[in-house]
Amino acid sequence: MGSGNEKNAALSARYEKQAAAFFAKVDGPGRAADALFACPGDEPLTAEERAAIDEYWGKYAFAYPHIDYDSFRTFKNRWGRFDVRHCPGSVHQHYFRQHEANAAYTVPFGNKTLMEYFYPDLPQPATLFRRMDGYCYDGQFQPVTLPELAEACARRLEDGEDLVLKPGFSSGGRGVRLLTRADADPAAVRAAVAKGFPGQQAFVVQRAVRQSPFMAALNPSSVNVLRVTTLVRGGVPVPLAALLRVGAPGAVTCGFRPGGAVIGVDLATGRCQDWALRGDMQRVTELPGGARLGEGLTVPRFGRILDMAAAAHCRIPYLRLLSWDVALDEKDGPVFIKCTPKGEIQLHEAVTGPLFGPYMDELLDQYLGERFFIRFAHEGWVCREYGDRVEAETAPDPRAARRLPDTLRGKPVVRAEAAPKKTRRKRLESIRFLRRVLKGRAYDMAMRVLTEWNRRKKSRSPASR
């Protein structure tokens, strides 16, 4: 009996430690991304607004006991309006994301070297060369050597063609380099390619996009993009929000920091707001490059871009939330730049308001109400505590397990149904999916990425959900 009590105590301590670590992340590092949008002198929440937050979020107190009021204050000031449906970054990161992003697909679909495989019929910048798993290939995935790649790039640069060197995995324009005629020396090109990017070997060399007059008027030096975020709901992708990302004067990319700006776009009309948010969190009516807002700017081909994003998302419903960056060519034709598998919410929340809007109640009920649980041990049983019940999961030692009471922690107790093991089935499904869309070396590379991801995942101990 003593041994059984010791095992139960050890198991209880283990689960309590996991739960404490989870809530510490939610209340600590999970709030850091929102804090970047705060400004000194932000107007505080009123007593009525705090009461409205408590009323709306109170029913999820079991899963989210410490509301981040600072987040509501910050985004009230950035957007200019208060809404209880604002999604704090810590809630999205720790409660939503695990249901939105299937890890088996996040890595390959975020790799720029494979975009042409996944979306072959979408207009994209022409990829001339790429490096995958340390090896170089041309635009048709035929092997080439590094000197051959450098010589070919130098010839194109000498002919006046601008090229863009992009890391395989990056966001916010980080690491992107524009190569021009001044970089036409093969030795310099070879050095730039051989240097690669910190922490990764994958990259692509693409033709530079010549953007439309509409986009160039916002800032001519950077390739400015429309970001559309879509959510798969009931198997159908729906657009949630849209914004324009505009680069800083002299910048090549449209990174928000430092010096860039974002402009909210109305989903129904494609019309731009009459103000932008700069990277220093200040509202402006004139962009850093000098372009003025408030003159009825409307994004060309906006409806077509929304349709393109939704159609593309249908190919990868395993990732429920995706952000799509789309440029416009010289004839206002959409050019697909990249998709962001993890989905970024803060920029949308800052300029267009609550990202999930009318779907927020539904998602909170699912993720914080129905699916969130904390494990604990009780007299030989491993239990899962939900907001409205306790499920007895397993009895590690049936001889030491006692009869379950009708209630635990003030909630009714039910026996959890034995769930079939899905891990192997999901892995096989992932492999079959990748095999359908990838071939040869690209498939081999994707499988190595997937295998490494699974190895790292197994090495981490599971935390409370």
Secondary structure, 3 states (H helix, E strand, C coil): CHHHHHHHHHHHHHHHHHHHHHHHHHHCHHHHHHHCCCCCCCCCCCHHHHHHHHHHHHHHCCCCCCCCHHHHHHHHHHHCCCCCCCCCHHHHHHHHHHHHECHHHHHHHCCHHHHHHHCCCCCCCCEEEEEECCEEEECCCCEECHHHHHHHHHHHHHCCCCEEEEECCCCCCCCCEEECHHHCCHHHHHHHHHHCECCECCEEEEECCCECHHHHHHCCCCCCEEEEEEEEECCEEEEEEEEEEECCCCCCCCCCCCCCEEEEECCCCCEECCCEEECCCCEECECCCCCECCCCCECCCHHHHHHHHHHHHCCCCCECEEEEEEEEECCCCEEEEEEECCCCCHHHHHHCCCCCHHHHHHHHHHHHHHCCCEEEEECCEEEEECCCCEEEEECCCCCCCCCCCCEECCEEEEECCCCCCCHHHHHHHHHHHHHHHCCHHHHHHHHHHHHHHHHHHHHCCCCCC
